[in-house]
Amino acid sequence: MAGKTERRIKVVADNRRARFNYEINEVFEAGIALTGSEVKSLRAGKATIAEAYADARAGEIWLVNCNIPEYPQAGRFNHPPKRRRKLLLHRRQIDRLAGAVEREGMTLVPLKLYFNEKGRAKIELALARGRKLHDKREALRKRAWERERGRLMRAKG
């Protein structure tokens, strides 16, 4: 019997600090409305989502402060690098995310920007709550203990 095939995705940008700075509650996959030069730049592997966040405005979700640099061969048809980009979600998801942001004080944080198996640009968006300083310290202690425990188990045999 054939096993489950591995998903072929190409990760363009990864927000590694998000899992440290935020407590991740729920993860969504959203499409992004892009121009041609933005797609070319993403295929070249150039994008940063470290300072990016998503914002709910007028019944739509927008990706703010995501930097996709200009594509040099696009010439005068280039795009502004830090423009707002519309995220493509179902209406029920948009309503749920907007409600959580407004009522519960949550934040929409992008975790990963990638191309799926069909070659479409997608973003992994998390509904998260910001961590306090003492929570971050606790996470560091926990990670250090896990690392030390792994060393001890390997040494023990």
N, C-alpha and C positions, 0 to 999 in steps of 0.2 A: 504494500500500500504506500502510495507516495505521501511524503510529509508535506507540511505546510511550507509554501515557498516564501523565501525572504523578500520583504518589500524593498524595491530598488528606489531609494530616494537619494538626492544629492543635496546635502546640507550646505547652504550658502553662508548663513550667519547663525551663531549660537549665543544666547545670552546666559552665560554661566553664572554670573553674579545674582541673577534673579532668584534662584533657589536658595541662596544664602540670605538675601535681603528681604525676601517675602516668604510667607507661609502659603504655599500653593494649595488651593481648595479644589478647583475643577479646571480641566483643560479642554479647549475647543480647537477645532481646525477651521480656518477661514481662508477663503480665496482673497486675492488682492487685485484691485483694478490698476493695471500698469500700462504705461506707454511702451512703444517698441524699443526705444533706446534704454529704458529701465530694464527690460527683460534681457537685452544684450549685455548690459553691465552686470546683471545678476548671474548670467551664464558664465561670465568671466570670473565669477567668485568674489565680487567686490560689493560688500554691503556691511553696515554696522547697525545693530539694533540695541546696543548697550544702554543708550539713554532714551530709547523709544518707549512710548506708552500708547494705549488706545483710549479714545474719548467718544462718548455718546453725544451726538448733536442732531437734533431735528429728526429723530427716528432712524438714524444711521450710525454705524460705528466707523470711526476714522483712525488710521494709524498716524501718529504725530511724532515728529523728530527722528524718523528713521532715515539714515543717510545712505542713499544709493548714488554713488558718484557718477558724473557725466561719462557717457560713452564717447571716446575721442573721435571715432569715425562717423558719428551722427551729424557732425557739423552744426548747421543752424537749426536742425530738428531736435536738438537736445532738450533735456528736461531739467527743471530746478532740482538740485540734489536733495533738499530737505522738505519737499512739498508734502502736504497732507495726502494720504492715499486711502481710498475707500475700501473697507473690508467687506467681503461678500459672505453674508450669513443668512440663515433662514429668519423669517420675521419673529418666530417664537424665541429663537436664540437671542436676537437683538433685544427684544422686550425683557427677557430674563436678565441679560447682562446689564442693560441700562438700569433696571430696577435694583439690582444688587449694588451697582456703583452709587446710585443716589440714596437708597434707603439704608444700606448696611455699611457704607463707607469703604467698600472694596476698591481695588485697583485692577485695571486690565493691563497685564504685562505680557509682551511678546517673549516667548521662550526660544523659538527656533524659526528661521526662514529657510525654506527648502523647495525643491522641485519634486513633485510626487512621481509615481511611476508613469503617468500619462504626460509628463512634461509640463504640468501646470504649476505656477508659483503659488505656494501655500504658506501660511504662517500659523504656528502653534501659539495660541493665545491662552493665558491663564487668568482665572479669576482669583486674585490673591489679596492677602492682608499684610501690611507692612509689619516687619518684626521689630521689636524693641531691642535696645542694646544688650540687655541681659539675656534675651532669647538667642541672640547671635553668639554670645559667649558660650552659652550652654551647647549650642550646635557645634562650636569648635571643640569643646571638651569631649563631646560625644564622638566626633570624628577622630580625634586624637586617640581616644580609648579604643575604638574599633581597629585602628591601625596598629596600636600596640598589642592588642589581643591577637591579631593576625600574626604578628611577628612571634609572639610567645607560642602560639599553636604550631607554627612552622618549625620553631626551634625544638619543641617537645617531640615532634615527629609524628 
